[in-house]
Amino acid sequence: MDPVKKRRATYQDVIDSPEHMVADIVVPDLAGWRRERLSLSPDASFIAVPPDWTCEVLSRSTEKYDREEKMPLYAASGVAYAWLVHPRRRTIETFQLREGQQGQLVATATHRDVERARIEPFDAIEFDVAVLWADAALPTRASEEPAHYAVGG
């Protein structure tokens, strides 16, 4: 059994590839729960409580599915925050479930390249976005979008 599923999650925990959702089983690349919302049983085979935050790492083969299939499911399940990380474009797109718009995640920002940002729900810390791209491969085919670099500082 996966050791991530055996231990009790805390607020600081971010679980990679968790199996959660109730009706429609989808597996985000990363997910996080507030401590007060999640209590894991050591024998649980999946997590039935939708996460507070999800993160999908986009690729050519998954981007359409992640955007068009998973994001609406996350919104309908009440996921409050979602990030779409695109290594080739070197961006983090952020979304938030808005009051009065239940079932819809609304775009809140796009963070690029070398920015430093406070990104909800982890806005208590300043995040160096450039760290994500330090080892990311650049596009190798003409059909792939090149990375965009900010000049100056």
Phi, psi and omega in degrees: 000143180299126182297335178297323182282343183276332186263159180282129181282146175239175180304324183284346184288136169235124186256128179272138181049051178285147173262116183225237182033151185264292186285310181254112182281116173228154183237106176288160178294320175220151177209153179218148180234148169289142183308316185291346181262349187229124174228109184271135171274139180299338181261004183294134179268344175203168181259120183270349180270121178300144181289165173276336184216139173231156177220127175247133175263114188278145173220172179302324184278342183244346189303312182298314179297315180299316182286313190269335182253308185287314184302314176298325177293319177300314180298313181297333180273356177089018176296122187283328183224142176219142175239142169243114181258126181242098184300323182290322178272350180057052179226155168237116174265133181245146183224151178219141175286122184261145175298141180082355179231048182303137180087009179222123173270126184256134178298132180246331180191161169232120180257133186241153168033258193259017180293155166248132187213155170253110189245121179296143008269011182254033186286358175289342179239149174272130187251128177272100184300327182300334179301325180297328187264358185307320182246011182286136178287144175279160179303144181246351181237152180298335182283347180267145179287138176284160174289149178253129183249137176277139179255136180099192183208000000 
